[in-house]
């Protein structure tokens, strides 16, 4: 589901005969809404690749205004857009150096704040109640000798990602003294990355933390914290990475 804006644009542009009949002003507004490139000097402009729902609304609104949902062309275009957001699909992910086709299912986060595709054959989502965050963990409980394997997803309103990343760094250093410096990343999500391993990463069961702090598209942040153990880095770690490639904020 990467580059959703480009997929929506292609779906629109494929319907050239219908698009040519649109009023120029409507088409211009739709182009500006969906596809305009941010100006380099405008530091407040954020990339919107993960904001799938606003794109759907904007595209659907443009279609409705232009030639109504009742037309054959309009319905075909709506179907094209819906295909980008299916409840179940197959993805290819690299696990321990091997490409693997995996069937994943769409899951909605707490209070419908985001959606994410999960391999439900291996993992389950436990939605947080009250102030508790959402937790994605193994479907089957691991034996006692294995450290925790989980991905915790929590929204923090009112604190920007850069400030929150610094706060979270200090918190994680209490548990992981050798935490790496904060790194800005664009994959699998765009934001700040924190990574640490206990005991220098010498044993198979040394605990690993791998966290991301990203914008919630408003004035707050999402904190995504993965926990697993060193031997599972190419297994659970790689699968968590693939899941986050299918993480989309709902505005």
N, C-alpha and C positions, 0 to 999 in steps of 0.2 A: 504493500500500500504506500510505497514511497512515491514522491512526486505526484501527489493527488491533484494538485493544481494543473499539471500538464495533462493528466488523464481526463480531467473534466474539460479542458480546452479542446483536446482531440475529439471528445464526444460531441462537443458543440460544433466544431469545424467540419466534422464528417457530414453533418446535415447541411451541406452548402446550399442546396436549393431552397431550403426553408430559411436559412440564415440570410440569404440575399433578399428575402421579402420583408425582413424586419425593418422597422423604422430606424433610420440612422442614429437617432438620439438614444434609443433603447439599447441598440447594439454597442454604441460607444460607452454607455454607462456600465453595461455588463462586462465589457473588456476591461474597463478601468477597475471594476470591483474585483474581478477574478485574476487578472493576468498582469496588471501594471507592475513593473519592476521598481523597487524602492530606489530613491535617489541616494547616491553615495554619501552626500553630506548630511542626510537626515539620520542621525544616530538613534532616533526613537523608533524607527521602523523595524519591526521584528519579522523574521521569516515565519510564514504561516503554513508550512508544509504539513504540520501535524494537526491543523485546525480543520478537520474534515467536515464537521457538521455545518459551520458557516458557509463553506463552499457549496454544499448540497442545497442549503436554503437559497443562497444567491443564484445558483444555476436554475433551480426550480422556479424561483420568482421570475427570472428572465424569460424562461420558457412560457410560463403562464401569461405574462404580459404580451409576449410576442405572437404566440399562435394557439394558446389555450391547451389544456390537458386533453380536450376532446378530439383533437386532430390526430391522425395516424402518425404523422411525423413527430408530434409532441410526445406521444406515448412511447414511441420507439426510443427517443432520446432519454426520457425518464428511465426506461428500462436499462439503457446503457450505463447511466449514472449509478443505479441501484446495484449493478453487478460489481461495482468497486467496493461495496460494503456488505458482503454476503455473510450469513450467519456461520458458514463453515467453508473451508477451502484447504487446498494443499500448498505448502511452502517447501522450498528446498533450503536446508541449513547444513552448515559444515560442522560435523561432530567428530572429534578426534581425527581430523584430517580427511574424513570421508563425507561425501555429499549424501544427504539423507532426505527423502521425501517424507514429510510429516503432515498429518491431517490435524488442523487446528480449528478451534471453535471460538466464536465471538463471545466475550464476557463484558458485562457492564460494571464499572467501578461504583464505589459508594456514592450515593446521591447523584448517580448518573454524571459524575464529573469527568469521566474518561471511559474509553473502551480499549480492550486489549484482546488479542488472539492468543489462546492458551491450548497447549497440547493436553487435552483432558484424559488421555490414556496414561499420562505420567504425573500430571499436576492437578491441583484443585485450587479454587479461589475461596477464601473465607472472608466474607465482607465484614468490615468493622462496624460495630454498633456503638452509638454515642460518639465518644472521642477516640475510639480505637481505630487504627488504620486498617486497610485491606491487607491481607496476607495471601500470597501464592506459595504453596508448599507442595511437597511430594504427595501424590495420591495415597500411597501406602506409607505408613509410619516406618522410619528407618530404625534398624537395630540400635541399641543403646550405645555401642562403641563409636557410632558415627556422629560427628558434630552437626549442628543445625544446618538445614538446607531450606532457604526461604527467600522470597522477595517481598519486601514491605513497601507499600505505596501509600503515601500520606500527602495531603494538601495542607500547606501552611499559608493562610491568607495574610496579606499585609506586609510580607517581608520579601524583598527582591532576591533573586537567585544569588547575586554576587555577595550580598551581606550574609545570607543564610548559609552559603557554602563555607564562609570563614567561621561562622559560629559552629557549624557541624564538624568542621575540621578539628577544632579544639575539643569538642566532645568525644570524637572518635579516637583522638590521640591518648585519651585516658585508658582506652582498651587496647589500642594498637599504637604503641610508641613509635614504631618505624613507619608510620603512615606517610605515603608519598605526598609531595607538594600537590596542591590543587591544579588540575589541568582542564583547559577548555577543550570541549570535544563537539563534534557534529554528528557522530554516529555512536551508538544506535539512536540516540536522542541528542538534541542540541542543548548544551548547558555546561555544567561543571562536574568533573569526575574526581572521586576520591577512592584510593585503593590502599589496602594494607593487609599484611599477613603477620600472624603471631609467630613468635619464636624464630624469626628469620627464614621461615619456609623451609625447614630442614626435614620435617617429618611429613608423612602422607596425610596425617589428620590435623595438621596445623590449620587453624581457622583463618578464613579469608573474608574480608569485607570489601565490597565493591559498590560504590554509591554514586548516584547522580542527583544533582540539584538543577531543576529546569524551571523555566517560566510557566505559570499557569495561564498566560495570555492576558492577565489582568495586572494586578499589582502585587501578586503573591507568587508562590512557588509550589512545585511538587518535589518531594524528596522520595527517591526510589533507592532502597537499600537491599542489596543482595548479600546473602550470607551462605557460604558453603565451605568446603575444606579443600586443601591443596590438590589432592588426587582427583577431585571432581571438577577442576577448573575447565578441562576440555569436554566435560560432560554437562553437568548442571550449569556451569558458568556459560558455556556456549549456548545452551538452550535458553537461558535467561536473556542473553544478548539477542537471540532471534525473536523472543517474545517482545522485547522493547522496540524492535524494528516495526512491530505492529501495534504500537501504543499511540493512541490518538486522543487528544484533549477535546472534550465536548464543551462548547461555549453555550 
